[in-house]
């Protein structure tokens, strides 16, 4: 009788996890870039210190 790992050892390498992590990282960077563009737009008028604090808070929320 074979154990549960026997069949898994004959499967090809699955790169799903690394691909998923790469996609997540790419979407995180796109979100940060979009938020940065929003902060620099004319519709959002505030000082640089507040913008930096908002960007830091946004980055923390994405973790």
BARO-360302 format. One record per residue (C-alpha): residue number from 1; residue in three letters; x, y, z. Coordinates in Angstrom, 2 decimals. Each point is the difference from the previous one (the first is absolute). Layout:
i NUM aa ALA x X y Y z Z
...
***
This chain:
i 1 aa UNK x 0.00 y 0.00 z 0.00
i 2 aa UNK x 1.45 y 3.38 z -1.01
i 3 aa UNK x 0.11 y 2.94 z 2.32
i 4 aa UNK x -1.49 y 3.39 z -0.87
i 5 aa UNK x 3.29 y 1.50 z -1.17
i 6 aa UNK x 0.67 y -2.69 z -2.60
i 7 aa UNK x -2.26 y 1.49 z -2.66
i 8 aa UNK x 1.12 y 3.54 z 0.64
i 9 aa UNK x 3.60 y -0.89 z -0.65
i 10 aa UNK x -0.83 y -0.88 z -3.62
i 11 aa UNK x -1.74 y 3.28 z -0.82
i 12 aa UNK x 1.83 y 2.77 z -1.85
i 13 aa UNK x 1.24 y 2.97 z 1.98
i 14 aa UNK x -2.82 y 2.44 z 0.65
i 15 aa UNK x 0.99 y 3.65 z -0.20
i 16 aa UNK x -3.46 y 1.25 z 0.94
i 17 aa UNK x 1.13 y 1.41 z 3.33
i 18 aa UNK x 2.88 y 2.01 z -1.42
i 19 aa UNK x -2.20 y 1.25 z -2.84
i 20 aa UNK x -2.69 y 0.99 z 2.46
i 21 aa UNK x 2.50 y 1.86 z 2.16
i 22 aa UNK x 1.38 y 1.81 z -3.05
i 23 aa UNK x -3.50 y 1.04 z -1.03
i 24 aa UNK x -0.77 y 1.20 z 3.51
i 25 aa UNK x 3.19 y 2.06 z 0.08
i 26 aa UNK x -0.79 y 1.49 z -3.40
i 27 aa UNK x -3.53 y 1.00 z 1.08
i 28 aa UNK x 1.40 y 1.48 z 3.22
i 29 aa UNK x 2.40 y 2.17 z -1.99
i 30 aa UNK x -2.80 y 1.10 z -2.34
i 31 aa UNK x -2.15 y 0.97 z 2.98
i 32 aa UNK x 2.85 y 2.01 z 1.53
i 33 aa UNK x 0.64 y 1.76 z -3.32
i 34 aa UNK x -3.71 y 0.81 z -0.43
i 35 aa UNK x -0.17 y 1.40 z 3.54
i 36 aa UNK x 3.15 y 2.05 z -0.60
i 37 aa UNK x -1.59 y 1.47 z -3.17
i 38 aa UNK x -3.16 y 0.80 z 1.94
i 39 aa UNK x 2.00 y 1.81 z 2.67
i 40 aa UNK x 1.85 y 2.05 z -2.61
i 41 aa UNK x -3.14 y 0.96 z -1.92
i 42 aa UNK x -1.42 y 3.49 z 0.19
i 43 aa UNK x -3.19 y -1.28 z 1.60
i 44 aa UNK x 1.91 y -1.00 z 3.15
i 45 aa UNK x 1.53 y 3.14 z 1.48
i 46 aa UNK x 2.01 y -0.51 z 3.20
i 47 aa UNK x 3.54 y 0.41 z 1.27
i 48 aa UNK x 2.83 y -2.46 z -0.63
i 49 aa UNK x 0.14 y -1.17 z 3.62
i 50 aa UNK x -3.64 y -1.12 z -0.12
i 51 aa UNK x 0.52 y -1.68 z -3.37
i 52 aa UNK x 2.98 y -1.93 z 1.38
i 53 aa UNK x -2.02 y -1.09 z 3.02
i 54 aa UNK x -2.87 y -1.15 z -2.22
i 55 aa UNK x 2.38 y -1.92 z -2.27
i 56 aa UNK x 1.60 y -1.72 z 3.00
i 57 aa UNK x -3.41 y -0.95 z 1.40
i 58 aa UNK x -1.08 y -1.34 z -3.41
i 59 aa UNK x 3.15 y -2.13 z -0.30
i 60 aa UNK x -0.61 y -1.43 z 3.47
i 61 aa UNK x -3.59 y -0.92 z -0.92
i 62 aa UNK x 1.23 y -1.89 z -3.07
i 63 aa UNK x 2.30 y -2.28 z 2.02
***
